[in-house]
Amino acid sequence: MVEVKKARRDVEQELKRLRKVQAMVVSDPEIMRGTPVFKGTRIPVELVAEMTAEGATVAEILAGYPALNRERVELAQLYVAAFPRRGRPAHRPWAKKKPVRVTRQRRATA
């Protein structure tokens, strides 16, 4: 026998949080070229999620962006994880590294 009641409850709670954050975010081509921002602001959701991922506290973010509230800051990472940005990734881990191997070829002179 497999008990799924708790797992179902957990999934339902996360789906409820996802619907809540989806209602807080708007993506309009007229606002910052369609970048997802919190409704009523021009604050990108990805920016807030990056700040929390880099270790900024909720209090620090709220000090810098008083238009936000604790709930919006906490749900930003959920939104970014659920709705990743389309297109090429902005992060290029190979950009600042030395090449593994460099080959030089001589040109034949005529």
C-alpha positions in Angstrom: 0.0 0.0 0.0 1.3 3.4 -0.9 0.3 6.5 1.0 0.1 9.5 -1.3 -2.0 11.8 0.9 0.9 13.9 2.2 2.6 14.0 -1.2 -0.6 15.2 -2.8 -1.0 17.9 -0.1 2.5 19.1 -0.7 2.0 19.3 -4.5 -1.3 21.2 -4.0 0.4 23.7 -1.7 3.2 24.3 -4.2 0.7 24.7 -7.0 -1.2 27.2 -4.9 2.1 29.2 -4.4 2.8 29.0 -8.1 -0.6 30.4 -9.0 -0.2 33.1 -6.4 3.2 34.2 -7.9 1.8 34.0 -11.4 -0.9 36.4 -10.4 1.8 38.8 -9.1 3.8 39.0 -12.3 3.0 40.6 -15.6 4.9 40.4 -18.9 3.9 43.2 -21.2 5.9 44.2 -24.3 5.2 47.9 -23.4 6.8 47.4 -19.9 10.6 46.8 -20.1 10.3 45.0 -23.5 8.3 42.1 -22.0 10.6 41.3 -19.1 8.5 39.7 -16.4 8.0 42.3 -13.6 6.0 42.5 -10.5 2.6 44.1 -11.1 2.5 47.8 -10.4 6.3 48.0 -10.5 9.1 47.9 -13.1 11.1 45.5 -10.9 12.2 42.4 -12.8 11.4 39.1 -11.1 14.7 37.6 -12.4 16.6 40.4 -10.7 15.1 39.7 -7.3 15.6 36.0 -7.8 19.3 36.5 -8.7 19.8 38.8 -5.6 18.4 36.1 -3.3 20.4 33.4 -5.0 23.6 35.4 -4.5 22.9 35.7 -0.8 21.0 39.0 -0.3 18.6 38.9 2.6 15.0 39.8 2.2 15.5 42.8 4.4 18.3 44.1 2.1 16.1 43.7 -1.0 13.2 45.4 0.7 15.5 48.3 1.7 16.5 48.7 -2.0 13.0 48.1 -3.4 10.3 49.4 -1.0 7.6 48.7 -3.6 8.0 45.0 -2.9 6.9 43.0 0.1 8.3 39.9 1.8 6.0 37.5 0.0 7.0 38.8 -3.5 10.7 38.5 -2.7 10.3 34.9 -1.3 8.3 33.8 -4.4 10.6 35.3 -7.0 12.8 32.2 -7.2 9.8 29.9 -7.6 8.7 32.0 -10.6 12.1 31.9 -12.2 12.4 28.2 -11.7 8.9 27.5 -13.0 9.1 29.8 -16.0 12.7 29.9 -17.3 13.7 32.6 -19.7 13.6 31.6 -23.3 16.5 31.9 -25.7 20.2 31.8 -25.1 21.4 31.9 -21.6 22.8 35.2 -20.4 25.4 33.3 -18.3 28.4 32.1 -20.3 30.7 30.1 -18.0 33.3 29.6 -20.8 33.7 33.3 -21.5 36.5 34.1 -19.0 38.3 30.8 -19.1 41.5 30.1 -21.1 41.0 27.8 -24.1 41.8 24.2 -23.6 43.9 24.0 -26.7 45.1 26.5 -29.2 46.1 25.4 -32.7 48.1 27.6 -34.9 48.4 27.0 -38.6 50.9 28.4 -41.0 49.7 29.8 -44.2 51.5 28.8 -47.3 53.3 31.7 -48.9 53.2 32.1 -52.7 
